[in-house]
Amino acid sequence: MCKGNESRVKEFFIIGFKNTENVKISLFVLFLLIYIVILLGNVFIIILVSTCQHLQVPMYLFLRNLSVADLLFTTNIMPNMLYLIVMGGGDMSITGCFIQYYVFCGSTFTQSLILMVMAFDRYVAICHPLRYAALMNHKLCLHLTFWPWAICFVLFPVEIASLFQLMFCGSKIMEHYFCDFAPILVIASSDTSIVETEDLIFSITLMFMPFVVVTISYFCIVISILKISSIAGRWKAFSTCSAHLTIIFIFYGTQITIYMFPVEQDTFYGKTVKSLLYTVLTPFINPIIYSMRNKEIKRAMQQILYKNSKRTVLPILH
């Protein structure tokens, strides 16, 4: 129970971005454009992989799932963030806050597991090319796409249930632009040790362990590539996983930036900038990298553009 004159908080006030009144229109336009690029880029990848026959292979089926997770992650945060920019902050119910945090963590951990699966796929393709078709069969691919979603979204409600057990008394102000773990704990009035332990377990299991698997996979991949005698052969092997490797550096790099340096020592603006790295910048860069650095994606784009131009020209000729 809340002590003294403190009343139990039923909703949070999320302040968004402080002292940005003079630039809020510019911020709104910037983030809106970024959100549109993220939406179009990921939807385009999903459509390409779903419609192009030569992209119906494990690597691009996993990429389609990564794009879906990216869309879910971004849409969970950015529309409300745009609202907070315009309004200068806004209320959110505790239930709504925890749902946003649930979707945020579920989609983040799902991305981590999918990146691990994609690293395993590249390991099999480069280190065991003759057995690739047999190992990465349709049944295994279905399991590797289903379980990342199931594990993250089915197990994570355990932590959400613990969050609902917390008491929030007095202050309702959350100094952030979405419901994240640290800002929730800052305004909690009861003991948070249980939920902190659960969060640590989930982070180790669904973020650190996949990173270890990815690191081991690429260590084996590098060794296999170095054994290739010709430079052209080495470059061809490396080019098949260069886009994925870039995404891995960005994704885990931003996560390490957040967790390696205690946010408690940051200013409000320091915390905000760090959070923007993985909530805005990473989803913005992902589809661009896969569109610009992947030969098969570019080939699929060229085929679609060629077909559309052909359809446009033929009626004119007739």
JOKAVEN-V474142 format. One record per backbone hydrogen bond with DSSP energy under -1.0 kcal/mol. NH is the residue of the N-H (numbers start at 1). CO is the residue of the C=O. If there is no record, write none. Layout:
NH:CO
NH:CO
This chain:
6:3
9:168
12:92
13:172
14:90
15:174
16:176
27:23
28:24
29:25
30:26
31:27
32:28
33:29
34:30
35:31
36:32
37:33
38:34
39:35
40:36
41:37
42:38
43:39
44:40
45:41
46:42
47:43
48:44
49:45
50:46
51:47
52:48
55:52
56:53
57:55
61:57
62:58
63:59
64:60
65:61
66:62
67:63
68:64
69:65
70:66
71:67
72:68
73:69
74:70
75:71
76:72
77:74
78:74
81:77
82:78
83:79
84:80
85:81
86:82
87:83
88:84
89:84
90:14
92:12
94:10
97:93
98:94
99:95
100:96
101:97
102:98
103:99
104:100
105:101
106:102
107:103
108:104
109:105
110:106
111:107
112:108
113:109
114:110
115:111
116:112
117:113
118:114
119:115
120:116
121:117
122:118
123:119
124:120
125:121
126:122
127:123
128:124
135:131
136:132
137:135
141:137
142:138
143:139
144:140
145:141
146:142
147:143
150:146
151:147
152:148
153:149
154:150
155:151
156:152
158:155
159:156
160:156
161:157
162:158
163:159
164:160
166:163
170:7
174:13
176:174
180:178
184:180
185:181
186:182
187:183
189:167
196:192
197:193
198:194
199:195
200:196
201:197
202:198
203:199
204:200
205:201
206:202
207:203
208:203
209:204
211:207
212:208
213:209
214:210
215:211
216:212
217:213
218:214
219:215
220:216
221:217
222:218
223:219
224:220
225:221
226:222
228:225
234:230
235:231
236:232
237:233
238:234
239:235
241:238
245:241
246:242
247:243
248:244
249:245
250:246
251:247
252:248
253:249
254:250
255:251
256:252
257:253
258:254
259:255
260:256
265:262
266:263
271:267
272:268
273:269
274:270
275:271
276:272
277:273
279:275
280:276
281:276
282:277
284:280
285:281
286:282
289:285
290:286
291:287
292:288
293:289
298:294
299:295
300:296
301:297
302:298
303:299
304:300
305:301
306:302
307:303
308:304
309:305
310:306
311:307
312:308
313:309
314:310
317:313
318:314
